[in-house]
Amino acid sequence: MFLQSELFIKRKNYSETIKLLDQEQKLSESSLKKIRYQYVQAQFPTLEGNMKKAFERFEIIAQKSLDFEIVFREKMS
């Protein structure tokens, strides 16, 4: 799917890229990978000039990243 999403990005077909990343995110068992996929997806609205939507997505990711870090540190203690 990575190569396919890369092709969609080059063609500026961001909606298809987002769909593929959604599928990858659902299949992934890693919380860190899920956050990474969401981070990549959050960048597409900026490319389309939709800064409000991008900001909303980045805020969600920031909260999830913080939650992930807190849980990770608790497990390491």
N, CA and C atoms as an extended XYZ file, in Angstrom:
231
Properties=species:S:1:pos:R:3:atomname:S:1:resname:S:1:resid:I:1 pbc="F F F"
N         0.817       -1.204        0.000 N   MET     1
C         0.000        0.000        0.000 CA  MET     1
C         0.856        1.261        0.000 C   MET     1
N         2.079        1.162        0.534 N   PHE     2
C         2.935        2.331        0.616 CA  PHE     2
C         3.225        2.907       -0.764 C   PHE     2
N         3.569        2.043       -1.707 N   LEU     3
C         3.874        2.520       -3.055 CA  LEU     3
C         2.648        3.135       -3.711 C   LEU     3
N         1.517        2.542       -3.462 N   GLN     4
C         0.275        3.058       -4.033 CA  GLN     4
C        -0.040        4.442       -3.450 C   GLN     4
N         0.136        4.599       -2.147 N   SER     5
C        -0.143        5.903       -1.544 CA  SER     5
C         0.872        6.943       -2.022 C   SER     5
N         2.112        6.521       -2.241 N   GLU     6
C         3.121        7.437       -2.769 CA  GLU     6
C         2.726        7.927       -4.165 C   GLU     6
N         2.187        7.031       -4.978 N   LEU     7
C         1.724        7.402       -6.313 CA  LEU     7
C         0.576        8.411       -6.234 C   LEU     7
N        -0.365        8.172       -5.325 N   PHE     8
C        -1.482        9.100       -5.145 CA  PHE     8
C        -0.976       10.479       -4.711 C   PHE     8
N         0.035       10.506       -3.854 N   ILE     9
C         0.586       11.780       -3.390 CA  ILE     9
C         1.211       12.539       -4.561 C   ILE     9
N         1.977       11.830       -5.378 N   LYS    10
C         2.610       12.483       -6.526 CA  LYS    10
C         1.577       13.051       -7.490 C   LYS    10
N         0.438       12.384       -7.574 N   ARG    11
C        -0.637       12.849       -8.453 CA  ARG    11
C        -1.567       13.849       -7.754 C   ARG    11
N        -1.238       14.182       -6.513 N   LYS    12
C        -2.017       15.105       -5.679 CA  LYS    12
C        -3.444       14.616       -5.454 C   LYS    12
N        -3.588       13.299       -5.393 N   ASN    13
C        -4.879       12.676       -5.107 CA  ASN    13
C        -4.890       12.334       -3.611 C   ASN    13
N        -5.042       13.371       -2.795 N   TYR    14
C        -4.895       13.223       -1.354 CA  TYR    14
C        -6.031       12.426       -0.717 C   TYR    14
N        -7.224       12.509       -1.280 N   SER    15
C        -8.343       11.766       -0.689 CA  SER    15
C        -8.105       10.260       -0.772 C   SER    15
N        -7.545        9.786       -1.872 N   GLU    16
C        -7.235        8.354       -1.993 CA  GLU    16
C        -6.089        7.965       -1.060 C   GLU    16
N        -5.135        8.860       -0.903 N   THR    17
C        -4.017        8.595        0.006 CA  THR    17
C        -4.532        8.457        1.429 C   THR    17
N        -5.433        9.337        1.809 N   ILE    18
C        -6.004        9.292        3.157 CA  ILE    18
C        -6.756        7.985        3.375 C   ILE    18
N        -7.488        7.529        2.360 N   LYS    19
C        -8.213        6.255        2.477 CA  LYS    19
C        -7.241        5.099        2.710 C   LYS    19
N        -6.148        5.082        1.962 N   LEU    20
C        -5.155        4.017        2.140 CA  LEU    20
C        -4.511        4.073        3.526 C   LEU    20
N        -4.202        5.273        3.972 N   LEU    21
C        -3.605        5.410        5.301 CA  LEU    21
C        -4.593        5.016        6.395 C   LEU    21
N        -5.879        5.279        6.174 N   ASP    22
C        -6.908        4.821        7.115 CA  ASP    22
C        -6.893        3.295        7.223 C   ASP    22
N        -6.788        2.631        6.076 N   GLN    23
C        -6.740        1.162        6.070 CA  GLN    23
C        -5.505        0.661        6.812 C   GLN    23
N        -4.358        1.270        6.544 N   GLU    24
C        -3.124        0.884        7.223 CA  GLU    24
C        -3.244        1.093        8.725 C   GLU    24
N        -3.848        2.195        9.097 N   GLN    25
C        -4.004        2.509       10.512 CA  GLN    25
C        -4.870        1.467       11.203 C   GLN    25
N        -5.931        1.039       10.549 N   LYS    26
C        -6.824        0.034       11.134 CA  LYS    26
C        -6.139       -1.320       11.262 C   LYS    26
N        -5.248       -1.633       10.326 N   LEU    27
C        -4.554       -2.919       10.347 CA  LEU    27
C        -3.379       -2.945       11.321 C   LEU    27
N        -2.868       -1.792       11.637 N   SER    28
C        -1.693       -1.709       12.497 CA  SER    28
C        -2.048       -1.996       13.944 C   SER    28
N        -1.179       -2.733       14.605 N   GLU    29
C        -1.372       -3.013       16.023 CA  GLU    29
C        -0.533       -2.083       16.892 C   GLU    29
N         0.356       -1.351       16.275 N   SER    30
C         1.260       -0.463       16.991 CA  SER    30
C         0.632        0.916       17.181 C   SER    30
N         0.549        1.364       18.419 N   SER    31
C         0.001        2.689       18.701 CA  SER    31
C         0.859        3.780       18.081 C   SER    31
N         2.160        3.579       18.098 N   LEU    32
C         3.065        4.571       17.532 CA  LEU    32
C         2.865        4.703       16.021 C   LEU    32
N         2.688        3.582       15.333 N   LYS    33
C         2.452        3.638       13.891 CA  LYS    33
C         1.126        4.320       13.581 C   LYS    33
N         0.114        4.054       14.399 N   LYS    34
C        -1.183        4.694       14.189 CA  LYS    34
C        -1.065        6.208       14.288 C   LYS    34
N        -0.296        6.673       15.267 N   ILE    35
C        -0.087        8.109       15.416 CA  ILE    35
C         0.682        8.655       14.226 C   ILE    35
N         1.657        7.920       13.741 N   ARG    36
C         2.426        8.360       12.568 CA  ARG    36
C         1.535        8.490       11.334 C   ARG    36
N         0.667        7.507       11.130 N   TYR    37
C        -0.261        7.569        9.993 CA  TYR    37
C        -1.161        8.803       10.116 C   TYR    37
N        -1.634        9.067       11.321 N   GLN    38
C        -2.492       10.226       11.535 CA  GLN    38
C        -1.721       11.521       11.276 C   GLN    38
N        -0.449       11.545       11.654 N   TYR    39
C         0.377       12.730       11.427 CA  TYR    39
C         0.526       13.001        9.927 C   TYR    39
N         0.775       11.947        9.172 N   VAL    40
C         0.896       12.101        7.720 CA  VAL    40
C        -0.419       12.605        7.144 C   VAL    40
N        -1.519       12.013        7.594 N   GLN    41
C        -2.830       12.428        7.099 CA  GLN    41
C        -3.133       13.889        7.434 C   GLN    41
N        -2.671       14.361        8.560 N   ALA    42
C        -2.943       15.733        8.980 CA  ALA    42
C        -2.244       16.756        8.094 C   ALA    42
N        -1.227       16.337        7.383 N   GLN    43
C        -0.494       17.263        6.524 CA  GLN    43
C        -1.224       17.578        5.213 C   GLN    43
N        -2.086       16.693        4.771 N   PHE    44
C        -2.761       16.897        3.490 CA  PHE    44
C        -3.669       18.121        3.459 C   PHE    44
N        -4.434       18.409        4.521 N   PRO    45
C        -5.241       19.637        4.468 CA  PRO    45
C        -4.384       20.900        4.291 C   PRO    45
N        -3.160       20.891        4.804 N   THR    46
C        -2.295       22.063        4.608 CA  THR    46
C        -1.933       22.215        3.137 C   THR    46
N        -1.736       21.101        2.449 N   LEU    47
C        -1.411       21.151        1.026 CA  LEU    47
C        -2.583       21.669        0.201 C   LEU    47
N        -3.786       21.473        0.727 N   GLU    48
C        -4.993       21.939        0.047 CA  GLU    48
C        -5.422       23.325        0.537 C   GLU    48
N        -4.646       23.901        1.461 N   GLY    49
C        -4.948       25.227        1.980 CA  GLY    49
C        -5.991       25.264        3.077 C   GLY    49
N        -6.364       24.108        3.618 N   ASN    50
C        -7.375       24.035        4.669 CA  ASN    50
C        -6.666       23.972        6.032 C   ASN    50
N        -6.198       25.117        6.480 N   MET    51
C        -5.408       25.179        7.707 CA  MET    51
C        -6.233       24.850        8.954 C   MET    51
N        -7.503       25.187        8.937 N   LYS    52
C        -8.360       24.906       10.096 CA  LYS    52
C        -8.450       23.395       10.330 C   LYS    52
N        -8.713       22.660        9.268 N   LYS    53
C        -8.825       21.201        9.387 CA  LYS    53
C        -7.484       20.597        9.794 C   LYS    53
N        -6.389       21.100        9.224 N   ALA    54
C        -5.061       20.602        9.575 CA  ALA    54
C        -4.785       20.840       11.057 C   ALA    54
N        -5.097       22.034       11.538 N   PHE    55
C        -4.868       22.371       12.938 CA  PHE    55
C        -5.665       21.442       13.852 C   PHE    55
N        -6.915       21.172       13.499 N   GLU    56
C        -7.751       20.265       14.303 CA  GLU    56
C        -7.125       18.882       14.377 C   GLU    56
N        -6.644       18.392       13.227 N   ARG    57
C        -6.024       17.063       13.206 CA  ARG    57
C        -4.739       17.028       14.018 C   ARG    57
N        -3.934       18.083       13.904 N   PHE    58
C        -2.683       18.124       14.666 CA  PHE    58
C        -2.936       18.211       16.168 C   PHE    58
N        -4.004       18.893       16.569 N   GLU    59
C        -4.359       18.952       17.988 CA  GLU    59
C        -4.714       17.564       18.517 C   GLU    59
N        -5.466       16.801       17.743 N   ILE    60
C        -5.844       15.436       18.141 CA  ILE    60
C        -4.596       14.572       18.274 C   ILE    60
N        -3.699       14.689       17.323 N   ILE    61
C        -2.466       13.905       17.343 CA  ILE    61
C        -1.608       14.279       18.538 C   ILE    61
N        -1.521       15.565       18.825 N   ALA    62
C        -0.722       16.010       19.968 CA  ALA    62
C        -1.243       15.397       21.259 C   ALA    62
N        -2.558       15.355       21.415 N   GLN    63
C        -3.144       14.763       22.622 CA  GLN    63
C        -2.869       13.266       22.683 C   GLN    63
N        -3.032       12.574       21.560 N   LYS    64
C        -2.785       11.139       21.530 CA  LYS    64
C        -1.311       10.837       21.796 C   LYS    64
N        -0.429       11.667       21.258 N   SER    65
C         1.000       11.471       21.469 CA  SER    65
C         1.346       11.640       22.939 C   SER    65
N         0.734       12.643       23.570 N   LEU    66
C         0.963       12.874       24.984 CA  LEU    66
C         0.454       11.693       25.799 C   LEU    66
N        -0.746       11.217       25.496 N   ASP    67
C        -1.307       10.059       26.185 CA  ASP    67
C        -0.403        8.844       26.009 C   ASP    67
N         0.088        8.623       24.801 N   PHE    68
C         0.959        7.491       24.511 CA  PHE    68
C         2.249        7.589       25.323 C   PHE    68
N         2.814        8.785       25.383 N   GLU    69
C         4.067        8.971       26.117 CA  GLU    69
C         3.877        8.731       27.602 C   GLU    69
N         2.767        9.190       28.152 N   ILE    70
C         2.494        8.992       29.574 CA  ILE    70
C         2.368        7.512       29.889 C   ILE    70
N         1.617        6.779       29.074 N   VAL    71
C         1.453        5.335       29.281 CA  VAL    71
C         2.794        4.619       29.124 C   VAL    71
N         3.563        5.005       28.124 N   PHE    72
C         4.864        4.388       27.880 CA  PHE    72
C         5.783        4.584       29.086 C   PHE    72
N         5.841        5.790       29.600 N   ARG    73
C         6.699        6.066       30.764 CA  ARG    73
C         6.243        5.309       32.013 C   ARG    73
N         4.920        5.172       32.171 N   GLU    74
C         4.404        4.397       33.306 CA  GLU    74
C         4.845        2.940       33.215 C   GLU    74
N         4.792        2.380       32.014 N   LYS    75
C         5.177        0.982       31.830 CA  LYS    75
C         6.672        0.782       32.036 C   LYS    75
N         7.450        1.813       31.741 N   MET    76
C         8.905        1.702       31.885 CA  MET    76
C         9.339        1.819       33.348 C   MET    76
N         8.485        2.404       34.187 N   SER    77
C         8.839        2.598       35.603 CA  SER    77
C         8.725        1.332       36.399 C   SER    77
